Amino acid sequence: MRITVNRLRCIAAGQCVLKSPHVFDQDEQDGIVVLLTENPAPEFEASARLAARVCPSEAITVHDE
């Protein structure tokens, strides 16, 4: 699994951080998503997928590799 984020599309809702805090964070200045790891550990894959599904701006993409 590989994750990418589109920071230009992000609306800083913070749902990704709530669902998967080991994979996502928010910029302290503007709240925009910060990707902590492009390739999350297996134990964080489910929460990362959930974060992508609940993102209101669809700024998170999960690539299955």
Beta strands, then each sheet from edge to edge (+ up, - down):
strand 1: 2-5
strand 2: 24-26
strand 3: 33-35
strand 4: 60-63
sheet 1: 1+ 4-
sheet 2: 2+ 3-
end
